[in-house]
């Protein structure tokens, strides 16, 4: 027979699952090393890049929301010019649907084909909270180095988006591995060229984004930035959530007026950051209009 305290803790759901704890452990202040190197070519006409990619930076990973079945993490870069909103990840336990990238700036939503027990879906969003990729797999929990592995198609990475046109899909093999210093996002990726006639792998690469914990004071500006701006971005995220609910198949235009989507939404967010107060519904309507303009085949609603 369990004690009253144990029963109360169960009712209140105080104790998080090991998987939830592992996801939340990614939050904090980090020095991040980004490393990528092409390792193999499968097309004899394709030259392997001789120069590995390496960058580093300081990044704050905010635990933006947490429950037993869902965790949101917001990444914010610390730059010499000030904090910069970076990518975002949401984790969801035992999902029933998944949004998949299919190429040509297009995503489709469908059911999880083979649900398994204790499945965790990682949703990765771009800097403007538009979709990037989603992938579902179980966590492997251990005392030393809990890990998660999943493979999914995604758009080209930012490091190559404006420089490469010889492939149009990155087939990502993602390993998230926790360690005593922080965590590592290992990647084993395939660069894929798809056409109406065929799909072929032109090259393979390995990558390792190493997140090493540093003192939180190094990320003080990023923490302040998110505290002051999170409501604006939560409203933009609410807009995206509504769009996903009504448009399970989504195709986005590359540019409007010579600017990509994130530029338009960042301008909107910056404008609202200067306001002393605002109404969320007004911001959400403006965000809807911006995003709808980018939706291929959608005519913007009348104002």
N, C-alpha and C positions, 0 to 999 in steps of 0.2 A: 504494500500500500504506500503510495507516494505521500510526501509531507504536504502540508498546506502551502508552504513557501514554494516548493517545486511546482505544485499545481498552479499557483498564482503566476509564476514565471512563464509557464507554458501558455496560460490564457493570454497574458500580456505580450507574448512573443518576444521576450527580452533577449533571449539568446539567439544570435544570428547563426546561420548555417556556416559550415567551413568554407563553402563556395562563396558565400556572401562576404565573409571575412577576407578571403583571398582577393576578391575584386576590390574591396575597399582598401586593401593594403597597397594598391597602386597609387593612392592619393598621397600628396605631400610635395615637397620642394626637391627638385632634381637637377643635377648636371646631366645633360643628355648628349650622348655621342651617336651620330647617325652614320652608318657605314654600309655601303653597297658595292658589290663587285660582280660583274658578269663572269660566269664560270664555264659556259659551254655554248656553242652555237649548233643549231640543228639544220640551219639553212647554209649550204656551202658558199652562197653568195653574200652572206652576212658577216661583216667584220666585227669581232668582239671588241668592245671598248677596252682600250689598254689602260685607261686611267680610272682607278676606283673612285667612288664618290665618298667624301667625308665632310661632315659639318658637325658643329657642336653648339649647344646653347643651354640656357637656364630655363626651366619650365616648371610652372606651378600646376599641379593636378588637383582640382577642387572636387571634393566629395559633395556634389550638388544635390543629390537626393539618394535616400537609402531606405529600403524596406526588406522584408524577408525574401521577396521574390523579384526585386528590381533595384538596380543601382545605376546612377548617372554620374559620370566623371567628365568634368570640363577641363581641357588643357589650355593653358595661357602661357605664351612665350614672354620671357623677359628680354627686351631688346634695348639698345642704347637710346632709341627714340621713345621708349616707354612700353608698357604692356601691350600685347597683341593677342586678341582672341584667336585660338588655334582650333584644332579638331576636337570632336566630342565623341564619347562612347557611352552607349546605354546597354545594360545587361538585363536580360529578362529570363526568368526560370520557366521551363516547360511551355514554350511558345506553341501556338497552333498555326501561325502563318509566318512567312518569310518573304522579304523583298529582295529580288535578285537582279543584279546588273546583267544586261544581255548585250551590251555594246551600243554604239551610236547614241550615247548620252540618254539611254533608255533603261528603265527599271520596270519589272513586273512583279506582282504580288500573288502568291499562291500558298496552298497549305503545306505544312511540313509533311513530307512524303512518308517517312518512317519514324514516328515519335518514339523516343526511348526515355527511360526513367531518368530524372534529374538532368535534363537537357538545358543548356544555357545558351541563349542567343545573344551574340554581340552585334549591336547596331553601331556602325561607324558613320559619322556625319562630317561633312566638310566644314570649313571655317564659317560659312554662312548658314549652317544647319541643313543644307540640302543633302540628299542621300549620297553615300559613297558605296558601301557594301554591307551586307549582313551575312552572318555565318553562325551555325548552331552546332554545338558539340558539348560533351560532358567535361567537367573539370577532373583532373587527376590530383587528388589532395594527398600531400605527405607532409611530415614534420619539417623536412629540409628544403624542398623545392617544389611546391605545388605548381601545376602547369595546365595549360589548355591548348589544344591544337585544332585548327579548322582550315579548310581550303575553300576559296570562293573567288569568283571573278570580280574585278573592280576596274574603274577607269584608270588611266595612266597616272602615275604619281606626279606630284608637282615638280619634282626635280627633273622630269623628262617631258612634261606636258607640252611645253613650248619649244622643245628642241628636237622631238622625234615624231616622225610620221610613218615609220616603217612597221609599227604594230599599233593595235587599237584596244587591246585588253591585257590587263595584268592578272594572270591566274595566280592568286596569292596563297602560299602555304604559311599560315600564321601560327607561331608558337609563342605563347605568353608564359614566361617562366619567372617565378619569384625566387629571390635569393636573399642572403643576409644583408646585402648592400642596397637592395631595392628590387628591380626587376628588369628583364630583358625581353624585347620583342624581336625574336628571331624570325627571319623570313627565308623561305625557299620558293622563289617565284619563277614563273614561266611567262615569257613575253609572247603574246598570241596575236596573230594577224587573222582576222575573220573577213571573208568576202561572201557574196551570195553563192559563190561556187565551192568554197572550201574554208576550212579552219586549220591553221598550221602554227606550230611553235617555232619561232625563229631564234630564240635564245633563252638561256636560263641564268638566274642570278641568285646570289645569297646575300642576306642582309642581317644586320644586328643593330637595333636601336637600344642602347644601354642606358637605363635610368638609374643613376647612382645618387642616393640620398645625400642632401646637404642641409645646412641649417635653414630653418624656415625664414630667417631674417633676409636671406638672399632673394626671397620671393615676396617680400612685403608689399612692393608696388603692385604686383599681380593680384595679390589677395585684396588689396584696396580697390583695384580696378573692377574686379568681379563683384564685390560688395555693392559698388556704386552703379553697375551696369547690368546686373543679372536680371532685373525685372524687365528691362527692354528686350533682352535676348530670350527670356522665358515667354514673352508675348510673341516674338517671332517664331519660337518653337511651337507655340500653341497654334499659330497660323499654319505651319507645316503639318502639324498633326491633323488638322482639319482637312488639309489638301490630300494627305495620304488616305484619309478615311473615304473621301469622295472620288479619288483618282488612283485606284490600285495599280494601274498601268500609267507610267509617267515618262514623258519625253521632254527634255529641256533644250531650248535653243542655246547655242554657244555664246552669242553676244547680242546685245541691243545697244544701239548708239555707240558702237565701238568699245563697250564695256561689258565684262562678264558679270554674272549674277552677284557674286560676292561684293563687287564694287558698289552695285546699286543698294544692296542691303546694308553694307557698312555705312554708306552715306546716310541712309535712313536712320540707322542706329545712332550715328554721330549727331544728327540733327535733334533727335529726341533726348540725347544725353545733355544737351544744352538747355533743355526746358526745365523750369523749376518744378513743374508737375504736368502730368498728362493723363488722358483717359486711355486705358488699355485697349478698349474696343476701337478707338480711333487709330491707334498704331497698328492693330491687327488688320484693320481694313486696308490701310496703306500698304502693309506688307503683302496682303492678299493681291492687291493690284500689281505690285512689282513682280511677284512670283508668277501670277497668271499671265502676264505679258511674255514671260519666258517659256510658258508651257506650249509646246509645239501643237498646232491645230486647235488652240483654244482662243476664242475671241474675247478680249477683255470686256467685262461687264460695264454697263453704263454707269457713269458717276452721278 
